[in-house]
């Protein structure tokens, strides 16, 4: 993990996190999305913090690709394997500390976690392992889910947690367009994966979008590139913002920006009060 210092203009005064907007986006390759009006999309969204997943680039490549975004400090955690996985955070306010990974060797080779500590909370961005088209990593995925949950709960012993990113699971039938044909047949909607998300939401972390919009249908964050799925809105909601229950009163709203293009995922976010 490399820290890149870029001049910025602080939008948060006196350590008050009022009206802060945090956005998470699986960009499916930061170098690819940079050629698809990424800078313009960032300007349109105006995040105070932007978390990226699946950067598919090494730290120095992330820094070079995002160097035009002068307002932000940029931090990244890349996989050992080049061109694979990876996460990054762009923030207008410098964090107190930056920590990559979760401290377990077998889970820390793929650049899937980056934690930024702020005065009032931890912000963790995550790219959860996909079980794979043939479910070859489903068992590993279950080990990951438990280890990552334990990691978050350990952080919570110090201060509240905001965790965002691509969790690679549709939690409930409302969270995907075609639940019945996919249940227990497709990666992202296996019961074992659903159980992993249950662990988070039953263990003190709140799904902010469903908190504000418990019955909202037909809104997703990922669409297959096949068969014109996005145009038909045949999608899945697999990108989340979860927050510690104690932090929930500080969250004003949650949103999904499905009009923002450039990836097979769209950005999701929260706004603080």
GIJOQUI-V458935 format. One line per field, one symbol per residue. psi: psi as a letter, one per 40 degrees, with the letter a starting at -180 (. if undefined). burial: I if it has 24 or more other C-alpha atoms within 12 Angstrom, else O. A space follows every 50 residues. Layout:
# GIJOQUI-V458935
psi=???
burial=???
This chain:
# GIJOQUI-V458935
psi=hhhhhhiihhehhffhfhfhhhihhhefhdddddeffddddddddfidhh hiifdfiidddddddedegeeiihiihiidhifhaiiihhhdhhidihhi ieehdeefeefehhhhhideihhhiighhheidefdeddddddddddddd dddddeediihhhiahefhhdideeidgddeehfdihefidddddddddd defehhhdddddgdehifhieihieiffdddefgaihehihiiiddedee hdiiihgeehieieiiiiiihi.
burial=IIIIOOOOOOOIOOOOIOOIIIIIIIIIIIIIIIOOOIIOIIOOIIIIII IIIIIIIIIIIIIOIIIOIIIIIIIIIIIOOOIIIIIIIIIIIIIOOIII IIOOOOIIIIIIIIIIIIOOIIIIIIIIIIIOOOOOOIOOIIOIIIIIIO IIIOIIOOOIIIIIIIIIIIIIIIIIIIIOOOIOOIIIIIIIIIIIIIII IOOIIIIIIIIOOOOOOIIIIIIOOOOOOIOOIIIIIIIIIIIIIOIIOI IOIIIIIIOIIIIIIIIIIIIIO
